[in-house]
Amino acid sequence: MEWEFTPEDVVKGRCGYALADFRQGLAEEVRQNIGADGDAFIRAYHLIYDLCYALATSKDLDAHLGAYAYDPPTVQFLRELAPAMEANVDMLGAILQRQIMDRVEAGTPLQSAVGEVADWHRQSVSDHPPATH
């Protein structure tokens, strides 16, 4: 995806780019590259989103791919895709960082803010991929 602002703009609160916006953009990007086939799209979207989230939250790529060891084609797909997702990873990380900062600035201790954002994220992404226009 491409933006007219940077991850730093998101972290510093200079733009209102949110998780829902990111998910919408990623869904559109996946749909353009994979197609709109129901199950294949949903699987690809979740694989790609989970990759971005894992890398944005400092999880090691190999550790993340370990969960897919039973499926070598998926491991290869994600390993090849990871470099192309760097900008998406940075932007998702910025969105999460802004959420943590909002809570800290409101007086929540850092560790609690991190936990709250993790819970908020789980609830936010529990739905299927967002519909695209």
Secondary structure, DSSP 8 states (H G I E B T S, - for coil): ---SS-HHHHHTTSS---HHHHHHHHHHHHHHHH-S-HHHHHHHHHHHHHHHHHHHTT--HHHHHGGGTT-HHHHHHHHHHGGGGHHHHHHHHHHHHHHHHHHHHTT--HHHHHHHHHHHHHHHTSS------
